[in-house]
Amino acid sequence: MEQRIYLIDDDRAIRSSLSLLLATVGWQTDAYGSAQLFQQAADDLSALAGCMLLDIRMPGKTGLTLLDEWRQQGLTIPVIIMTGHANIDLCRRAFKNGAFEFLTKPIDADLLFEAIGAAMEQQKIGQEQQKKRLLLQARLATLTARENDIFETIIKGYSNKEIARQFSLSPRTVEAHRANIFAKLEVNSLPKLLNTYGEITPIKND
């Protein structure tokens, strides 16, 4: 999905100037004069790709309140807060609510480019990690109930003999299950299994 910049500011002049500025470096900007207009256009907040430039003071709810609400609704893109009335308390609250960066108006072009570039890269990495996680979870879902039980014991570090005793199986049967597990999960060694699936598999206490 193409990354875009979602600009929300009730000041028409700022929307126009920032959109033109960002276009000079090839970034596509969708500009909105209010949070309501943005919400009407963005049905699925979790599907947005890119980053957001959000004014902190607009008619109705503040940018900080909107950011907090949208995070709860599934907004995953980085949000850069903009304000012409900066102070330490606002800055602190912005980061507490999940803001990626906090910029004061008039916004320095170089700082804006740097912040947006970093935000775009963070979102891209996050999307790639999520895509990889979904792929690994899909592979795990192909395991049978027995294979899943044995997989969990392998992750905990049990040997084939220990697994055989635990499930009242022969070592040869455990080896067969282990081979099937490795094939389905597309790994060829125990270290690769642990490295690839260890982080997404919670360790259950016996």
Contacts in CASP RR format, 6 or more apart in sequence:
PFRMAT RR
TARGET T0000
AUTHOR 0000-0000-0000
METHOD contacts of the structure
MODEL  1
MEQRIYLIDDDRAIRSSLSLLLATVGWQTDAYGSAQLFQQAADDLSALAG
CMLLDIRMPGKTGLTLLDEWRQQGLTIPVIIMTGHANIDLCRRAFKNGAF
EFLTKPIDADLLFEAIGAAMEQQKIGQEQQKKRLLLQARLATLTARENDI
FETIIKGYSNKEIARQFSLSPRTVEAHRANIFAKLEVNSLPKLLNTYGEI
TPIKND
1 47 0 8 1.000
1 49 0 8 1.000
2 28 0 8 1.000
2 49 0 8 1.000
3 49 0 8 1.000
3 50 0 8 1.000
3 51 0 8 1.000
3 120 0 8 1.000
3 123 0 8 1.000
3 124 0 8 1.000
4 27 0 8 1.000
4 28 0 8 1.000
4 29 0 8 1.000
4 30 0 8 1.000
4 48 0 8 1.000
4 49 0 8 1.000
4 50 0 8 1.000
5 22 0 8 1.000
5 27 0 8 1.000
5 28 0 8 1.000
5 29 0 8 1.000
5 30 0 8 1.000
5 50 0 8 1.000
5 51 0 8 1.000
5 52 0 8 1.000
5 53 0 8 1.000
5 116 0 8 1.000
6 29 0 8 1.000
6 30 0 8 1.000
6 32 0 8 1.000
6 38 0 8 1.000
6 42 0 8 1.000
6 48 0 8 1.000
6 50 0 8 1.000
6 51 0 8 1.000
6 52 0 8 1.000
6 53 0 8 1.000
6 77 0 8 1.000
7 15 0 8 1.000
7 18 0 8 1.000
7 19 0 8 1.000
7 29 0 8 1.000
7 30 0 8 1.000
7 31 0 8 1.000
7 32 0 8 1.000
7 52 0 8 1.000
7 53 0 8 1.000
8 31 0 8 1.000
8 32 0 8 1.000
8 33 0 8 1.000
8 34 0 8 1.000
8 35 0 8 1.000
8 38 0 8 1.000
8 52 0 8 1.000
8 53 0 8 1.000
8 54 0 8 1.000
8 55 0 8 1.000
8 58 0 8 1.000
9 15 0 8 1.000
9 18 0 8 1.000
9 31 0 8 1.000
9 33 0 8 1.000
9 53 0 8 1.000
9 54 0 8 1.000
9 55 0 8 1.000
9 58 0 8 1.000
9 82 0 8 1.000
10 33 0 8 1.000
10 34 0 8 1.000
10 55 0 8 1.000
10 58 0 8 1.000
10 59 0 8 1.000
11 55 0 8 1.000
12 33 0 8 1.000
14 55 0 8 1.000
14 105 0 8 1.000
15 31 0 8 1.000
15 32 0 8 1.000
15 33 0 8 1.000
16 31 0 8 1.000
18 29 0 8 1.000
18 31 0 8 1.000
18 53 0 8 1.000
18 107 0 8 1.000
18 112 0 8 1.000
19 29 0 8 1.000
19 31 0 8 1.000
21 109 0 8 1.000
21 112 0 8 1.000
22 29 0 8 1.000
22 112 0 8 1.000
22 116 0 8 1.000
23 29 0 8 1.000
25 113 0 8 1.000
27 116 0 8 1.000
30 41 0 8 1.000
32 38 0 8 1.000
32 41 0 8 1.000
33 58 0 8 1.000
34 58 0 8 1.000
34 59 0 8 1.000
35 58 0 8 1.000
35 60 0 8 1.000
35 61 0 8 1.000
35 63 0 8 1.000
35 66 0 8 1.000
42 48 0 8 1.000
45 70 0 8 1.000
45 73 0 8 1.000
45 74 0 8 1.000
45 75 0 8 1.000
45 76 0 8 1.000
46 74 0 8 1.000
46 75 0 8 1.000
46 76 0 8 1.000
48 75 0 8 1.000
48 76 0 8 1.000
48 77 0 8 1.000
49 77 0 8 1.000
49 123 0 8 1.000
49 127 0 8 1.000
50 77 0 8 1.000
50 78 0 8 1.000
50 119 0 8 1.000
50 120 0 8 1.000
50 123 0 8 1.000
51 77 0 8 1.000
51 78 0 8 1.000
51 79 0 8 1.000
51 80 0 8 1.000
51 100 0 8 1.000
51 116 0 8 1.000
51 117 0 8 1.000
51 119 0 8 1.000
51 120 0 8 1.000
51 123 0 8 1.000
52 75 0 8 1.000
52 77 0 8 1.000
52 78 0 8 1.000
52 79 0 8 1.000
52 80 0 8 1.000
53 80 0 8 1.000
53 82 0 8 1.000
53 116 0 8 1.000
54 63 0 8 1.000
54 66 0 8 1.000
54 67 0 8 1.000
54 79 0 8 1.000
54 80 0 8 1.000
54 81 0 8 1.000
54 82 0 8 1.000
55 63 0 8 1.000
55 82 0 8 1.000
55 83 0 8 1.000
56 62 0 8 1.000
56 63 0 8 1.000
56 64 0 8 1.000
56 81 0 8 1.000
56 82 0 8 1.000
56 83 0 8 1.000
56 84 0 8 1.000
56 85 0 8 1.000
56 90 0 8 1.000
56 94 0 8 1.000
57 63 0 8 1.000
57 83 0 8 1.000
57 84 0 8 1.000
57 85 0 8 1.000
61 69 0 8 1.000
63 81 0 8 1.000
64 81 0 8 1.000
64 90 0 8 1.000
64 93 0 8 1.000
64 94 0 8 1.000
64 97 0 8 1.000
67 75 0 8 1.000
67 79 0 8 1.000
67 81 0 8 1.000
67 94 0 8 1.000
67 97 0 8 1.000
67 98 0 8 1.000
67 99 0 8 1.000
68 97 0 8 1.000
71 97 0 8 1.000
71 98 0 8 1.000
76 123 0 8 1.000
77 119 0 8 1.000
77 123 0 8 1.000
78 100 0 8 1.000
78 101 0 8 1.000
78 119 0 8 1.000
78 120 0 8 1.000
78 122 0 8 1.000
78 123 0 8 1.000
79 98 0 8 1.000
79 99 0 8 1.000
79 100 0 8 1.000
80 99 0 8 1.000
80 100 0 8 1.000
80 101 0 8 1.000
80 102 0 8 1.000
80 103 0 8 1.000
80 115 0 8 1.000
80 116 0 8 1.000
80 119 0 8 1.000
81 94 0 8 1.000
81 99 0 8 1.000
81 101 0 8 1.000
81 102 0 8 1.000
81 103 0 8 1.000
82 103 0 8 1.000
82 104 0 8 1.000
82 105 0 8 1.000
82 107 0 8 1.000
83 90 0 8 1.000
83 102 0 8 1.000
83 103 0 8 1.000
83 104 0 8 1.000
83 105 0 8 1.000
84 104 0 8 1.000
84 105 0 8 1.000
86 102 0 8 1.000
86 104 0 8 1.000
90 102 0 8 1.000
91 102 0 8 1.000
94 102 0 8 1.000
95 102 0 8 1.000
100 115 0 8 1.000
100 118 0 8 1.000
100 119 0 8 1.000
100 122 0 8 1.000
101 115 0 8 1.000
101 118 0 8 1.000
101 119 0 8 1.000
103 111 0 8 1.000
103 112 0 8 1.000
103 115 0 8 1.000
133 200 0 8 1.000
136 185 0 8 1.000
136 196 0 8 1.000
136 197 0 8 1.000
136 200 0 8 1.000
137 200 0 8 1.000
139 184 0 8 1.000
139 185 0 8 1.000
139 186 0 8 1.000
140 148 0 8 1.000
140 151 0 8 1.000
140 185 0 8 1.000
140 197 0 8 1.000
140 200 0 8 1.000
140 201 0 8 1.000
142 184 0 8 1.000
143 151 0 8 1.000
143 181 0 8 1.000
143 184 0 8 1.000
143 185 0 8 1.000
146 167 0 8 1.000
146 177 0 8 1.000
147 177 0 8 1.000
147 180 0 8 1.000
147 181 0 8 1.000
147 184 0 8 1.000
149 167 0 8 1.000
150 163 0 8 1.000
150 167 0 8 1.000
150 174 0 8 1.000
150 177 0 8 1.000
150 178 0 8 1.000
150 181 0 8 1.000
151 181 0 8 1.000
151 185 0 8 1.000
151 201 0 8 1.000
152 201 0 8 1.000
152 204 0 8 1.000
153 162 0 8 1.000
153 163 0 8 1.000
153 166 0 8 1.000
154 163 0 8 1.000
154 178 0 8 1.000
154 181 0 8 1.000
154 190 0 8 1.000
154 193 0 8 1.000
155 193 0 8 1.000
155 194 0 8 1.000
155 197 0 8 1.000
155 198 0 8 1.000
155 201 0 8 1.000
155 203 0 8 1.000
156 203 0 8 1.000
158 166 0 8 1.000
160 171 0 8 1.000
160 174 0 8 1.000
160 175 0 8 1.000
160 178 0 8 1.000
161 171 0 8 1.000
163 169 0 8 1.000
163 174 0 8 1.000
164 170 0 8 1.000
164 171 0 8 1.000
164 173 0 8 1.000
164 174 0 8 1.000
167 174 0 8 1.000
169 177 0 8 1.000
182 188 0 8 1.000
182 193 0 8 1.000
185 193 0 8 1.000
185 196 0 8 1.000
185 197 0 8 1.000
187 193 0 8 1.000
187 196 0 8 1.000
187 197 0 8 1.000
END
